[in-house]
Each structure stands twice: as structure tokens, then as C-alpha cells.
Amino acid sequence: MLLAADVGNTNVVFALFEGREIKARWRIATDPRRTGDEYAVWLLRLLELQGHDREDIDQIIVGSVVPRSIHNLTVLAQKYFGIDPLIAGQDKAEWGIAIDVDDPRTLGADRALNTIAAHEKYKGDLIVIDFGTATTIDAVDFTGAYKGGIIAPGINLSLDALVGNTAKLPRIAIRKPDDENVIGRNTEDQMLIGVFWGYVALIEGLVERMRRQIGRPAKVVATGGLALLFDEITDLFDEVDSDLTLDGLAMLAERAST
């Protein structure tokens, strides 16, 4: 079995694969200071609770946008599983895709993995939206090449900035508003309207501009924690694929083992 670790700025998601099928997944807050031993105490217990032994795992791959985390996850793999992990984008786990931007080295692991998985699963010209700590909107052409994209603050990051830099605005939860009214009658509703409907306008507007620049029909694939929420109120997405980044890790590991 394959153990894949997707290290984002907010969370680390571990997924246990049998072939291309996810058998289990676990999430923990990203902390670059967390040691391999600390990961092991948490992860080995979760494996046991779901009926798996560490001996079931014969391959480990790590994809990370937090470089400091890679060492401690390598210690976890070597010390507790006896495995030298694959690091996405390096050595046997090189991306294997064309990265058509000014400096290919700056492409984040999550965006490269999304490109790999989206191209294999959906084909054609694609626009991939990943709702994470930052929201990224990426163009992938019909050959599978990464052509560039957009980075915008994630919706929760935007809300944190709004609340953190004002004296009287309260903390609110991000949710779908009760209706499509955009004239709020109290502070909380006005904030929710501004953040939520403002974000819908942001992604719809940027995707429309990107489509015009691509000049060919492009399917929109959405992933990340808030993709399902926005899918309820916009017809922008052709596909919602919550496991896109993890699937990219599994594909990369599969290529590396052949």
C-alpha cells in the first residue's frame, strides 16, 4: 500500500492507497516543528484503529508546499516504516510535465500535482481551481502542460485580514447565505455577503477572463475544502474533485515505481 502525505500551509493530509483507491485518510494541522516521532505517535495509532499495520505500507510519497516539513516526514518514513520516501518533484518523482512559465522551479507541489491528476482524469484544456489557504486558478493545456495561473487570498485568509485589521467587526463562519440578497441589514450579514458573494464574483470573473485568453473551450475542475460549498451556488464547475492533489501523488508514485 502507498502512504501519501499532502502538506499544505494549513493542514497535512495523509491518505492510504491501495492502487488508486483511497482506503483511509487523516488530517492534522501543519506545524513545521512537529517531529517525526510526534507524527508517528499520532499516525501509527490511527493506522491501528482502522485495521492496518505499518507493514502494510511499502511506499511513501510526500508532496509539500512547506519545505521545512519534508525533513521530519522523511524521518517518520525511515524510522518507523523503514522506507525512503519519494519527494514529489525530486529524483524518481520528478513532475514529468512541461511547466511553461518564467521559472518552473517556483511552481508549488500542490499545483503540479493537480495538473498531473486533472490531465489524466479529464483531458482537454482545463482550468483547475484549488480552494486552499490561497486560492489558485491554473491553466493546463490539452497536452498536459502547466501554462500558468492566478494566486488569490483564500476566503478564510480574506476574512482573517478583515477581522484582524478592524476594531469592531466580529468573527463569523463562512457559509452559504440564506438567500441571494446582497443588501445586508446587520453587520454579520453584511460581512458574509461581502466575503461570500464577493468571492463568487472573484472566481467567476477570473475564470471568464482566463477562458478568453485561452481561446478554446476549457473544462473547469474544482478541488480543495470549499469547492463543494461554492458548487452549490454557481454553475462554473464542470467537475468537483476533492481528492485531486492526493490522486496526483498516487499517480506520481506509480510512475516512480515503474
Phi, psi and chi 1 to 4 in degrees:
 res  aa     phi    psi   chi1   chi2   chi3   chi4
   1 MET       -  156.6  -60.0 -177.1   81.1      -
   2 LEU  -106.5  132.0  167.8   71.4      -      -
   3 LEU  -104.7  118.6  179.6   65.6      -      -
   4 ALA  -111.0  136.9      -      -      -      -
   5 ALA  -120.9  117.4      -      -      -      -
   6 ASP  -104.4  106.0  171.1   25.4      -      -
   7 VAL   -96.9  108.8 -175.0      -      -      -
   8 GLY  -101.6  179.3      -      -      -      -
   9 ASN   -69.4  -25.5  -72.5  -62.0      -      -
  10 THR  -105.2  -44.0  -56.6      -      -      -
  11 ASN  -134.4  154.4  -68.5  -58.6      -      -
  12 VAL  -105.7  125.6 -176.7      -      -      -
  13 VAL  -109.3  122.1  179.9      -      -      -
  14 PHE   -99.7  136.5  -71.3   88.0      -      -
  15 ALA  -133.2  138.1      -      -      -      -
  16 LEU  -103.9  117.6 -169.2   62.2      -      -
  17 PHE  -106.4  140.4  -78.0   86.6      -      -
  18 GLU  -117.0  105.9 -172.2  167.3   26.2      -
  19 GLY    65.8 -125.7      -      -      -      -
  20 ARG   -99.5    4.1  -68.5  -77.5 -175.7   86.8
  21 GLU   -96.5  130.5 -177.3 -178.2   -4.1      -
  22 ILE   -81.8  121.0  -63.6  177.1      -      -
  23 LYS   -94.6  -27.4  -68.3  -64.4 -172.5  179.1
  24 ALA  -161.2  156.1      -      -      -      -
  25 ARG  -148.7  149.9   77.5 -176.1   74.6 -152.5
  26 TRP  -141.8  150.3  -52.9  -79.4      -      -
  27 ARG  -129.5  138.7 -175.5 -179.4  -60.4  -95.0
  28 ILE  -142.8  148.7 -169.0  169.5      -      -
  29 ALA   -62.9  138.6      -      -      -      -
  30 THR   -69.5  126.8  -59.5      -      -      -
  31 ASP  -146.4  104.3 -178.6   -8.0      -      -
  32 PRO   -58.4  -18.7  -21.3   32.3      -      -
  33 ARG   -84.3  -10.6  -61.2  167.6  -59.4  176.7
  34 ARG   -65.9  125.9 -176.4  173.4  -74.9  112.6
  35 THR   -82.0  165.8   67.5      -      -      -
  36 GLY   -59.6  -36.3      -      -      -      -
  37 ASP   -65.0  -40.7  -62.8  -31.5      -      -
  38 GLU   -66.6  -41.7  -70.8  171.7  -43.1      -
  39 TYR   -58.2  -42.6  -83.7  117.6      -      -
  40 ALA   -63.6  -44.0      -      -      -      -
  41 VAL   -55.4  -43.0  168.7      -      -      -
  42 TRP   -75.3  -48.8  172.2   80.5      -      -
  43 LEU   -73.0  -42.0 -177.5   59.8      -      -
  44 LEU   -65.0  -34.4  -66.2  175.9      -      -
  45 ARG   -67.2  -39.9  178.5   58.7  175.3  153.8
  46 LEU   -67.9  -39.0  -70.9  171.4      -      -
  47 LEU   -57.6  -45.2  -79.2  166.8      -      -
  48 GLU   -63.0  -43.2  179.8 -175.6  -18.3      -
  49 LEU   -62.1  -28.9  -73.2  171.4      -      -
  50 GLN  -100.6   16.4  -65.2 -154.7 -132.3      -
  51 GLY    80.6   24.0      -      -      -      -
  52 HIS  -117.7  147.7  -60.8  -73.1      -      -
  53 ASP  -104.7  154.3  -64.6  -38.1      -      -
  54 ARG   -62.1  -25.8   71.6  178.6   80.4 -178.2
  55 GLU   -68.4  -17.2  -70.8   78.1   15.2      -
  56 ASP   -67.3  -21.4  -64.7  -22.9      -      -
  57 ILE   -94.8  122.3  -64.2  167.8      -      -
  58 ASP  -119.4    1.6   55.5   15.6      -      -
  59 GLN  -151.7  140.4 -168.6  177.5   31.9      -
  60 ILE  -133.2  136.5  -64.1  174.3      -      -
  61 ILE  -132.3  140.9 -173.1  166.8      -      -
  62 VAL  -123.0  127.1  176.6      -      -      -
  63 GLY  -117.6  125.3      -      -      -      -
  64 SER  -140.4  137.1  177.7      -      -      -
  65 VAL  -101.6    6.7  -60.7      -      -      -
  66 VAL  -120.8   90.3 -176.3      -      -      -
  67 PRO   -53.3  -35.0  -27.3   35.6      -      -
  68 ARG   -64.8  -19.8  -73.3  178.1   57.5 -157.9
  69 SER   -78.6  -19.6   69.4      -      -      -
  70 ILE   -65.2  -40.2  -67.7  174.7      -      -
  71 HIS   -59.8  -47.8  170.7   73.7      -      -
  72 ASN   -68.3  -32.6  -70.4  -28.8      -      -
  73 LEU   -73.9  -30.0  -72.7  167.5      -      -
  74 THR   -66.5  -40.9  -61.7      -      -      -
  75 VAL   -61.0  -44.7  170.6      -      -      -
  76 LEU   -54.3  -49.3  167.1   71.8      -      -
  77 ALA   -64.8  -44.5      -      -      -      -
  78 GLN   -74.2  -43.2  -67.2  173.5  -23.4      -
  79 LYS   -77.4  -38.1 -177.0  174.2  179.9  178.8
  80 TYR  -106.5  -14.8  -69.6   95.5      -      -
  81 PHE  -122.2   -8.6  -65.6   90.9      -      -
  82 GLY    65.3   31.7      -      -      -      -
  83 ILE  -127.2  133.8  -64.5  170.4      -      -
  84 ASP   -82.3  115.9  -69.9  -36.1      -      -
  85 PRO   -75.0  151.4   30.4  -35.9      -      -
  86 LEU   -77.4  138.5  -63.1  165.7      -      -
  87 ILE  -110.1  117.7  -54.1  -58.8      -      -
  88 ALA   -56.8  127.0      -      -      -      -
  89 GLY    95.1   -2.5      -      -      -      -
  90 GLN  -125.9  146.9  -61.1  179.6   21.6      -
  91 ASP    50.4 -123.9  -57.9  -37.6      -      -
  92 LYS   -64.0  -20.1  -68.4 -177.9  179.2  179.8
  93 ALA  -103.4   31.2      -      -      -      -
  94 GLU   -57.0  153.8  -76.0  -74.2   -9.1      -
  95 TRP   -60.4  -42.0  -59.7  128.2      -      -
  96 GLY    71.5   22.5      -      -      -      -
  97 ILE  -129.5  156.9   58.0  172.2      -      -
  98 ALA   -75.7  131.6      -      -      -      -
  99 ILE  -117.7   95.9  -58.1  174.8      -      -
 100 ASP   -94.2   69.3 -173.5   12.9      -      -
 101 VAL  -136.5  172.6  -65.1      -      -      -
 102 ASP   -58.7  -44.3  -67.9  -18.3      -      -
 103 ASP  -133.9   93.3 -173.8   -5.1      -      -
 104 PRO   -55.6  -25.0  -25.3   35.1      -      -
 105 ARG   -66.9  -18.5  -64.4  170.3  -60.1  175.7
 106 THR   -86.3   -5.3   63.2      -      -      -
 107 LEU   -69.7  126.0 -179.4   62.4      -      -
 108 GLY   -67.4  149.2      -      -      -      -
 109 ALA   -58.5  -40.8      -      -      -      -
 110 ASP   -62.0  -38.7   51.3  -12.0      -      -
 111 ARG   -72.4  -37.8  -57.6  169.4   82.1  179.6
 112 ALA   -65.2  -42.5      -      -      -      -
 113 LEU   -65.5  -40.1  -67.7  163.8      -      -
 114 ASN   -61.3  -39.8  -72.8  -15.4      -      -
 115 THR   -61.6  -47.1  -63.2      -      -      -
 116 ILE   -59.6  -49.5  -68.7  166.1      -      -
 117 ALA   -69.9  -43.0      -      -      -      -
 118 ALA   -63.2  -42.3      -      -      -      -
 119 HIS   -64.5  -42.8  173.8   66.4      -      -
 120 GLU   -67.5  -36.2  179.9  164.8  -33.9      -
 121 LYS   -86.9  -30.3  -63.8  173.9   77.3  171.9
 122 TYR  -123.6  -18.9  -57.4  110.5      -      -
 123 LYS    60.0  175.6  -52.4  -58.1 -177.3 -175.6
 124 GLY    69.2 -173.8      -      -      -      -
 125 ASP   -73.1  136.6  -72.8  -74.3      -      -
 126 LEU  -134.0  149.9  -57.6  169.2      -      -
 127 ILE  -120.2  120.2  -64.9  171.3      -      -
 128 VAL  -110.0  120.1 -178.6      -      -      -
 129 ILE  -107.7  125.2  -52.3  175.8      -      -
 130 ASP  -118.9  113.8 -169.6  -17.8      -      -
 131 PHE   -89.4   91.2  -65.4   95.7      -      -
 132 GLY  -121.1 -151.9      -      -      -      -
 133 THR   -55.2  -45.5  -54.5      -      -      -
 134 ALA  -105.4  154.0      -      -      -      -
 135 THR   -98.5  123.9  -66.1      -      -      -
 136 THR  -113.0  142.2   56.4      -      -      -
 137 ILE  -127.2  113.8  -51.4  175.1      -      -
 138 ASP  -121.1  145.0  -68.1  -42.3      -      -
 139 ALA  -100.9  127.7      -      -      -      -
 140 VAL  -124.6  123.5 -178.6      -      -      -
 141 ASP   -86.5  177.2   77.8    5.1      -      -
 142 PHE   -66.2  -14.9   60.0   92.1      -      -
 143 THR   -87.9   -6.2   69.4      -      -      -
 144 GLY    92.5    7.0      -      -      -      -
 145 ALA   -80.0  140.6      -      -      -      -
 146 TYR   -82.7  123.5  176.0   82.6      -      -
 147 LYS  -106.8   -3.6  -56.2  -63.1  -71.9 -173.8
 148 GLY   120.9 -177.0      -      -      -      -
 149 GLY   179.7 -154.2      -      -      -      -
 150 ILE  -134.0  141.4  -63.6  165.6      -      -
 151 ILE  -120.3  124.4  -58.2  172.2      -      -
 152 ALA  -128.1  155.7      -      -      -      -
 153 PRO   -59.7  138.1  -19.5   31.1      -      -
 154 GLY   -65.0  159.6      -      -      -      -
 155 ILE   -63.3  -38.7 -169.5  168.5      -      -
 156 ASN   -70.2  -33.6  -76.3  -56.7      -      -
 157 LEU   -64.5  -40.6 -158.8   61.2      -      -
 158 SER   -62.7  -42.2  -61.1      -      -      -
 159 LEU   -66.2  -40.9 -178.8   59.4      -      -
 160 ASP   -59.4  -42.3  -72.0  -16.4      -      -
 161 ALA   -65.0  -40.0      -      -      -      -
 162 LEU   -63.8  -48.4 -179.6   64.3      -      -
 163 VAL   -71.8  -39.8  174.0      -      -      -
 164 GLY   -71.8  -19.5      -      -      -      -
 165 ASN  -112.6   16.6  -70.8  -78.6      -      -
 166 THR  -129.4  152.3   54.1      -      -      -
 167 ALA   -83.9  -30.2      -      -      -      -
 168 LYS  -121.3   -5.8  -63.3  179.5   67.5  176.5
 169 LEU   -77.0  133.6  -66.7 -177.2      -      -
 170 PRO   -83.8  163.2   32.3  -36.3      -      -
 171 ARG   -74.5  130.0  169.9   69.1   57.8 -178.4
 172 ILE  -125.3  160.4   62.5  169.3      -      -
 173 ALA   -91.4  142.8      -      -      -      -
 174 ILE   -77.8  124.9  -64.6  -62.0      -      -
 175 ARG  -155.3  169.1   59.9  175.6  177.1   81.9
 176 LYS   -71.2  127.0  178.4 -175.7  174.1 -176.3
 177 PRO   -59.7  156.7  -23.9   34.4      -      -
 178 ASP   -66.4  -26.1  -64.2  -30.6      -      -
 179 ASP  -150.5 -174.7   53.8   43.9      -      -
 180 GLU   -96.0   14.0  -64.4 -169.6    6.6      -
 181 ASN   -63.7  132.5  175.9   33.5      -      -
 182 VAL  -116.5   17.8  -67.2      -      -      -
 183 ILE  -115.9   95.6  -58.4  176.6      -      -
 184 GLY   -75.0  147.7      -      -      -      -
 185 ARG  -108.6    0.6  -52.4 -133.4   -5.9  130.2
 186 ASN  -149.4  167.7   58.4   66.7      -      -
 187 THR   -61.0  -44.8  -62.0      -      -      -
 188 GLU   -62.9  -44.5  -71.8   81.6    0.0      -
 189 ASP   -64.1  -39.5  -75.5   -9.0      -      -
 190 GLN   -64.4  -39.1  -69.6  170.6   14.2      -
 191 MET   -65.8  -44.6  -68.9  175.4   65.2      -
 192 LEU   -62.9  -42.0 -177.0   59.8      -      -
 193 ILE   -61.1  -47.8  -70.7  165.3      -      -
 194 GLY   -61.9  -44.4      -      -      -      -
 195 VAL   -75.6  -47.7  172.9      -      -      -
 196 PHE   -73.1  -59.3 -173.2   88.0      -      -
 197 TRP   -68.9  -30.4  -70.4  117.9      -      -
 198 GLY   -61.4  -37.5      -      -      -      -
 199 TYR   -72.0  -37.6 -140.6   75.4      -      -
 200 VAL   -60.0  -45.6  171.8      -      -      -
 201 ALA   -61.9  -38.2      -      -      -      -
 202 LEU   -59.4  -53.4  171.5   82.2      -      -
 203 ILE   -71.3  -37.9   58.6  174.6      -      -
 204 GLU   -64.9  -42.5  -70.9 -179.7  -19.3      -
 205 GLY   -66.5  -43.6      -      -      -      -
 206 LEU   -68.0  -39.4  -70.5  174.5      -      -
 207 VAL   -65.0  -40.8  166.3      -      -      -
 208 GLU   -61.0  -42.8  176.0   57.5   29.6      -
 209 ARG   -65.4  -39.8  -74.8  174.9  175.0  -92.0
 210 MET   -65.7  -41.3 -171.9  177.5  -78.9      -
 211 ARG   -59.9  -41.3  -83.2  178.6  159.1  151.9
 212 ARG   -63.6  -37.5  -70.3 -157.7  -58.3  -94.5
 213 GLN   -71.5  -38.4 -173.2  169.3  -24.0      -
 214 ILE   -63.6  -41.7  -68.6  169.1      -      -
 215 GLY    79.8    5.9      -      -      -      -
 216 ARG  -136.4  157.7  -62.1 -177.7  -61.8  -88.9
 217 PRO   -57.3  133.6  -23.7   33.7      -      -
 218 ALA  -133.8  127.3      -      -      -      -
 219 LYS   -77.1  140.9 -177.9  178.3  -69.1 -173.9
 220 VAL  -102.6  122.2  177.6      -      -      -
 221 VAL  -113.7  125.6 -179.0      -      -      -
 222 ALA  -111.0  140.8      -      -      -      -
 223 THR  -143.6  176.5 -169.0      -      -      -
 224 GLY    97.4  167.1      -      -      -      -
 225 GLY   -59.1  -32.5      -      -      -      -
 226 LEU  -102.1    6.8  -68.1  172.7      -      -
 227 ALA   -60.3  -42.9      -      -      -      -
 228 LEU   -65.8  -35.6  -70.4  171.6      -      -
 229 LEU   -62.6  -48.7  173.8   63.8      -      -
 230 PHE   -71.7  -26.7  -71.7  114.2      -      -
 231 ASP   -62.8  -22.9 -169.3   43.6      -      -
 232 GLU   -69.6  -23.0  -65.9 -179.9   29.4      -
 233 ILE  -126.1    3.4   48.2   78.7      -      -
 234 THR  -137.2  146.4 -180.0      -      -      -
 235 ASP   -97.2   22.1   58.4    2.8      -      -
 236 LEU   -68.1  -35.7 -178.7   64.7      -      -
 237 PHE   -87.4  131.3  -50.4  144.3      -      -
 238 ASP   -84.9  -31.2  -63.7  -67.3      -      -
 239 GLU  -141.7  140.4  -56.2  -75.7  -10.8      -
 240 VAL  -116.6  119.1  175.6      -      -      -
 241 ASP  -131.9   94.2 -171.1  -24.8      -      -
 242 SER   -67.6  -20.0  -60.7      -      -      -
 243 ASP  -104.4   19.4  -66.2  -34.8      -      -
 244 LEU   -58.6  -48.0 -164.6   65.5      -      -
 245 THR   -66.6  -42.3  -46.5      -      -      -
 246 LEU   -63.2  -41.2  -69.0  170.4      -      -
 247 ASP   -62.0  -37.7  -74.4  -16.9      -      -
 248 GLY   -60.3  -40.3      -      -      -      -
 249 LEU   -62.8  -43.1  -79.1  167.3      -      -
 250 ALA   -64.1  -40.6      -      -      -      -
 251 MET   -64.0  -42.2  -67.6  172.4 -169.8      -
 252 LEU   -64.8  -41.7 -154.7   58.8      -      -
 253 ALA   -64.9  -38.4      -      -      -      -
 254 GLU   -63.2  -43.7 -170.0  176.3  -87.8      -
 255 ARG   -63.4  -39.8  -67.8  179.6 -166.7  174.9
 256 ALA   -67.6  -23.4      -      -      -      -
 257 SER   -93.0   -2.4   62.8      -      -      -
 258 THR   -98.3      -   57.1      -      -      -
